[in-house]
Amino acid sequence: MKEIYGIFLVVVVFFIPLGYLVYAAFDLVRDFPRFRRVWNRMPNFEKHLTKAGLLMFLPLPLLKASDWAKDYVFAVIIEMLPAIAGGFFVAGIIAFVREFHANESESNDA
């Protein structure tokens, strides 16, 4: 009985989420031309918000592990950087979703 429970647990915990991720990846690949078209229609400022937000997350582990992290000025900057990066990234994603919905409504009206 324990082996059946263990197999069931492996299937539920591992294979079902993995199957969903594969399905979602195929769905995204299928819709990639629409995403690309919407991305190209966005204003450059909103594209740069998304890119800058992502790039600002990259140096965080390095900055937190540096010797400068103990200094007050750098500690404040290190604490502010995730908030700024998150704000930029979320603003870019919201702009993308807004543009995507505008594109969808235009294609449905036509």
C-alpha positions as CSV (number, residue, x, y, z in Angstrom):
1,M,0.0,0.0,0.0
2,K,2.9,2.4,0.8
3,E,4.3,1.9,-2.7
4,I,1.0,2.8,-4.4
5,Y,0.7,5.9,-2.2
6,G,4.3,6.8,-3.0
7,I,3.7,6.4,-6.8
8,F,0.5,8.4,-6.5
9,L,2.3,11.2,-4.7
10,V,5.1,11.3,-7.3
11,V,2.5,11.5,-10.1
12,V,0.5,14.2,-8.4
13,V,3.4,16.3,-7.1
14,F,5.8,16.0,-10.1
15,F,4.1,14.9,-13.3
16,I,0.9,16.9,-13.2
17,P,2.7,20.3,-12.8
18,L,5.3,19.2,-15.3
19,G,2.6,18.3,-17.8
20,Y,0.9,21.6,-17.3
21,L,4.2,23.5,-17.8
22,V,4.8,21.7,-21.1
23,Y,1.2,22.5,-22.2
24,A,1.7,26.1,-21.3
25,A,5.0,26.3,-23.1
26,F,3.4,24.9,-26.3
27,D,0.5,27.4,-25.9
28,L,3.0,30.3,-25.6
29,V,5.0,29.1,-28.6
30,R,1.8,28.9,-30.6
31,D,0.8,32.5,-29.6
32,F,4.4,33.9,-30.0
33,P,3.7,35.8,-33.2
34,R,0.8,37.7,-31.5
35,F,3.0,38.6,-28.6
36,R,5.8,39.7,-30.9
37,R,3.4,41.9,-32.9
38,V,2.1,43.5,-29.7
39,W,5.7,44.0,-28.4
40,N,6.7,45.8,-31.6
41,R,3.7,48.1,-31.4
42,M,4.5,49.2,-27.9
43,P,6.2,52.6,-27.4
44,N,9.9,52.4,-26.7
45,F,9.6,53.9,-23.2
46,E,7.3,51.1,-22.1
47,K,9.7,48.5,-23.6
48,H,12.6,50.0,-21.8
49,L,10.7,49.9,-18.5
50,T,10.3,46.2,-18.8
51,K,13.9,45.6,-19.8
52,A,15.3,47.9,-17.2
53,G,13.3,46.3,-14.5
54,L,14.6,42.9,-15.4
55,L,18.2,44.1,-15.6
56,M,18.0,45.8,-12.3
57,F,17.2,42.5,-10.6
58,L,20.4,40.9,-11.9
59,P,23.0,42.6,-9.7
60,L,21.1,42.2,-6.4
61,P,22.7,39.0,-5.2
62,L,26.1,40.4,-6.0
63,L,25.5,43.7,-4.2
64,K,24.1,42.0,-1.1
65,A,27.1,39.8,-0.9
66,S,29.6,42.6,-1.4
67,D,31.7,44.3,1.4
68,W,29.9,47.6,0.6
69,A,26.6,46.2,1.8
70,K,27.5,47.1,5.4
71,D,27.8,50.8,4.6
72,Y,24.6,52.7,5.3
73,V,24.4,54.4,1.9
74,F,24.9,51.2,0.0
75,A,22.5,49.3,2.3
76,V,19.8,51.9,1.5
77,I,20.4,51.6,-2.2
78,I,20.4,47.8,-2.0
79,E,17.0,47.9,-0.2
80,M,15.6,50.4,-2.7
81,L,16.7,48.6,-5.8
82,P,14.2,45.7,-5.7
83,A,11.3,48.1,-5.2
84,I,12.4,50.2,-8.1
85,A,13.2,47.2,-10.3
86,G,9.8,45.7,-9.5
87,G,8.0,48.9,-10.2
88,F,9.6,49.3,-13.6
89,F,9.0,45.6,-14.5
90,V,5.3,45.7,-13.4
91,A,4.7,49.0,-15.2
92,G,6.1,47.5,-18.4
93,I,4.0,44.3,-18.1
94,I,0.9,46.4,-17.4
95,A,1.7,48.4,-20.6
96,F,2.1,45.2,-22.5
97,V,-1.2,43.8,-21.3
98,R,-2.9,47.0,-22.1
99,E,-1.5,47.0,-25.6
100,F,-2.4,43.3,-26.0
101,H,-6.0,44.0,-25.1
102,A,-6.2,46.9,-27.5
103,N,-4.8,44.7,-30.3
104,E,-7.3,42.0,-29.5
105,S,-10.2,44.4,-29.5
106,E,-9.0,45.9,-32.8
107,S,-8.8,42.4,-34.4
108,N,-12.3,41.5,-33.0
109,D,-13.9,44.7,-34.4
110,A,-12.4,44.1,-37.8
